[in-house]
Amino acid sequence: MSTATPSQPLTPLRKAVFGMGDHSVNIALSCLSLVYFTFLVTVAGLDPWRAGLIAWLARLVDAVTDPLMGRLSDATRWEIGRRRPFFLIGMVPLGIFFSLMWTTPFSEQSQMFAYYLVIYIGLALSTTVVSVPYMALIPEMATGYDERTSLNSYRSAAAIMGTMVAAGFFGVAEWLGGGAEAFATTGLAIGIWMVLPWPFVYAVSFENKVTERPAQIQLWSTLKNLAGHSSYVRLCFIYVGGRVAMDLLGLSVPLFVTLWLGRPGDVHWSLLSMLGVVILSLPFWLRYARRQEKHHIFTLGSVWFILCLGVIGMGEPAWPRWTMFAISGLLGIGYAAVDLMPWAMIGEVVDENELSSGQRSQGVYNGVLTFLRKAGGATAYMIAGFALSLAGYDRDAARQPPMVMDTIRLLTTAAPALFLGLGLIAVRGYPLTRARHSEILSDLAAREQGTPGPPKSS
């Protein structure tokens, strides 16, 4: 199968409803980044290093299941579709495991560790079942360079609204009285909400008809081919740099505002200020992307992101409240570009692979990138968990030691800036430009018609 004209029109309403799939997934992933570490350490009472270890042990499972799910969705040949049926299969387990994450049935450290690890893995598997086929549909539903950016803008806006739901988790739990019972009630309500969009996403999404024979699931050989695809490897480094930076920031902002600034009531307002500007910035970046290369926009957003982190690093408890809200909002402008562009770029990578290999394997391509999405959050957990434990974090202390306070500031500023810098290194000279993608599509169309492709530009 090659890239084909979409079988149904991508109206704004269809894009908006389709985007709600990532709204659901991003609630889960954002709660893991923004809320869960704080919940495990301060509400459940789990040691920080154990909380950090949970995430990475679960990612060892994802390292196999995410690419495997992508390959499975490439090879599936059901009458109702290859990828869309998985939305209906995974949506209920997704809500159940999310709800269970916020319960506190145990108080002993080893029992808590085992319980939360099992539930975390269950949520990770449920997320894999729905999110990998979902992301793999995007290059199929939207085939053009700009149309993919447009569809991803709708998806990204819905995803950020999911992050806003996660940011409001603290406020809702506090409104319900705080403590373990309030977190469990909030988790149950949000878990139900996460299930609701998927029947509608199933209804508005579509797949192009596949005429080729089902591919055999040869995962390791496929992953080896991916590792040899230089454009995709570079995109992975670009994505990981931005993803870890965003997850580190989301994890550390609650600690920074609560412990360093001493304003626990401002946590969700700071996050909502940033995320609100992210949504408002997306139309600007979408319009700008029609005239610029996608990787240039990622570069511009990363530089702006780093500058704002530097200003946050100078923040003091004596600063007026509005300054943190304003800085958070300005940071959201760069956050939007860093979050949007890698997913808008993957379609061109899939097209390039089809031209060279003759196979269209967007499932496994998106599976690996989905794993990296979750691995970014796990890496942030590991860095924060071990750093705070080594610094001497004490959940029962009225005030944390100075080394802990300095560690929180570094986790909020310098550490995200470092990973953004790694993404900037990877994006330099990125080869899949608008002109190159146009050549790829022309060659694919010519090959399908059995005629030589146009000569490539130098």
LINTA-V116853 format. One record per backbone hydrogen bond with DSSP energy under -1.0 kcal/mol. CO is the residue of the C=O (numbers start at 0). NH is the residue of the N-H. If there is no record, write none. Layout:
co=CO nh=NH
co=CO nh=NH
This chain:
co=8 nh=10
co=10 nh=14
co=11 nh=15
co=12 nh=16
co=13 nh=17
co=14 nh=18
co=16 nh=19
co=17 nh=20
co=18 nh=22
co=19 nh=23
co=20 nh=24
co=21 nh=25
co=22 nh=26
co=23 nh=27
co=24 nh=28
co=25 nh=29
co=26 nh=30
co=27 nh=31
co=28 nh=32
co=29 nh=33
co=30 nh=34
co=30 nh=35
co=34 nh=38
co=35 nh=39
co=36 nh=40
co=37 nh=41
co=38 nh=42
co=38 nh=43
co=39 nh=45
co=46 nh=50
co=47 nh=51
co=48 nh=52
co=49 nh=53
co=51 nh=55
co=52 nh=56
co=53 nh=57
co=54 nh=58
co=55 nh=59
co=57 nh=61
co=58 nh=62
co=60 nh=63
co=60 nh=64
co=61 nh=65
co=63 nh=67
co=64 nh=68
co=65 nh=69
co=66 nh=70
co=67 nh=71
co=68 nh=72
co=69 nh=73
co=70 nh=74
co=71 nh=75
co=77 nh=80
co=82 nh=85
co=83 nh=86
co=84 nh=88
co=85 nh=89
co=86 nh=90
co=89 nh=93
co=90 nh=94
co=91 nh=95
co=92 nh=96
co=93 nh=97
co=94 nh=98
co=95 nh=99
co=96 nh=100
co=98 nh=101
co=99 nh=102
co=107 nh=111
co=108 nh=112
co=109 nh=113
co=110 nh=114
co=111 nh=115
co=112 nh=116
co=113 nh=117
co=114 nh=118
co=115 nh=119
co=116 nh=120
co=117 nh=121
co=118 nh=122
co=119 nh=123
co=120 nh=124
co=121 nh=125
co=122 nh=126
co=123 nh=127
co=124 nh=128
co=125 nh=129
co=126 nh=130
co=127 nh=131
co=129 nh=133
co=130 nh=134
co=131 nh=135
co=132 nh=136
co=136 nh=140
co=137 nh=141
co=143 nh=147
co=145 nh=149
co=146 nh=150
co=147 nh=151
co=148 nh=152
co=149 nh=153
co=150 nh=154
co=151 nh=155
co=152 nh=156
co=153 nh=157
co=154 nh=158
co=155 nh=159
co=156 nh=160
co=157 nh=161
co=158 nh=162
co=159 nh=163
co=160 nh=164
co=161 nh=165
co=162 nh=166
co=163 nh=167
co=165 nh=168
co=167 nh=171
co=168 nh=172
co=169 nh=173
co=170 nh=174
co=171 nh=175
co=172 nh=177
co=173 nh=176
co=178 nh=182
co=179 nh=183
co=180 nh=184
co=181 nh=185
co=182 nh=186
co=183 nh=187
co=184 nh=188
co=185 nh=189
co=186 nh=190
co=187 nh=191
co=188 nh=192
co=189 nh=193
co=191 nh=195
co=194 nh=197
co=196 nh=200
co=197 nh=201
co=198 nh=202
co=199 nh=203
co=200 nh=204
co=215 nh=217
co=217 nh=221
co=218 nh=222
co=219 nh=223
co=220 nh=224
co=221 nh=225
co=222 nh=226
co=223 nh=227
co=225 nh=228
co=227 nh=229
co=228 nh=232
co=229 nh=233
co=230 nh=234
co=231 nh=235
co=232 nh=236
co=233 nh=237
co=234 nh=238
co=235 nh=239
co=236 nh=240
co=237 nh=241
co=238 nh=242
co=239 nh=243
co=240 nh=244
co=241 nh=245
co=242 nh=246
co=243 nh=247
co=244 nh=248
co=245 nh=249
co=246 nh=250
co=247 nh=251
co=248 nh=252
co=251 nh=255
co=252 nh=256
co=253 nh=257
co=254 nh=258
co=255 nh=260
co=256 nh=262
co=262 nh=265
co=263 nh=266
co=265 nh=269
co=266 nh=270
co=267 nh=271
co=268 nh=272
co=269 nh=273
co=270 nh=274
co=271 nh=275
co=272 nh=276
co=273 nh=277
co=274 nh=278
co=275 nh=279
co=276 nh=280
co=277 nh=281
co=280 nh=284
co=281 nh=285
co=282 nh=286
co=283 nh=287
co=284 nh=288
co=287 nh=290
co=292 nh=296
co=293 nh=297
co=294 nh=298
co=295 nh=299
co=296 nh=300
co=297 nh=301
co=298 nh=302
co=299 nh=303
co=300 nh=304
co=301 nh=305
co=302 nh=306
co=303 nh=307
co=304 nh=308
co=305 nh=309
co=306 nh=310
co=307 nh=311
co=308 nh=312
co=310 nh=313
co=311 nh=314
co=315 nh=318
co=319 nh=322
co=320 nh=324
co=321 nh=325
co=322 nh=326
co=323 nh=327
co=324 nh=328
co=325 nh=329
co=326 nh=330
co=327 nh=331
co=329 nh=332
co=330 nh=334
co=331 nh=335
co=332 nh=336
co=333 nh=337
co=334 nh=338
co=335 nh=339
co=336 nh=340
co=339 nh=343
co=340 nh=344
co=344 nh=348
co=345 nh=349
co=346 nh=350
co=347 nh=351
co=348 nh=352
co=349 nh=353
co=350 nh=354
co=351 nh=355
co=352 nh=356
co=353 nh=357
co=360 nh=364
co=361 nh=365
co=362 nh=366
co=363 nh=367
co=364 nh=368
co=365 nh=369
co=366 nh=370
co=367 nh=371
co=368 nh=372
co=369 nh=373
co=370 nh=374
co=371 nh=375
co=372 nh=376
co=373 nh=377
co=374 nh=378
co=375 nh=379
co=376 nh=380
co=377 nh=381
co=378 nh=382
co=379 nh=383
co=380 nh=384
co=381 nh=385
co=382 nh=386
co=383 nh=387
co=384 nh=388
co=385 nh=389
co=386 nh=390
co=387 nh=392
co=393 nh=396
co=400 nh=404
co=401 nh=405
co=402 nh=406
co=403 nh=407
co=404 nh=408
co=405 nh=409
co=406 nh=410
co=407 nh=411
co=408 nh=412
co=409 nh=414
co=412 nh=416
co=413 nh=417
co=414 nh=418
co=415 nh=419
co=416 nh=420
co=417 nh=421
co=418 nh=422
co=419 nh=423
co=420 nh=424
co=421 nh=425
co=422 nh=426
co=426 nh=429
co=430 nh=432
co=432 nh=436
co=433 nh=437
co=434 nh=438
co=435 nh=439
co=436 nh=440
co=437 nh=441
co=438 nh=442
co=439 nh=443
co=440 nh=444
co=441 nh=445
co=442 nh=446
co=443 nh=447
co=444 nh=448
co=445 nh=450
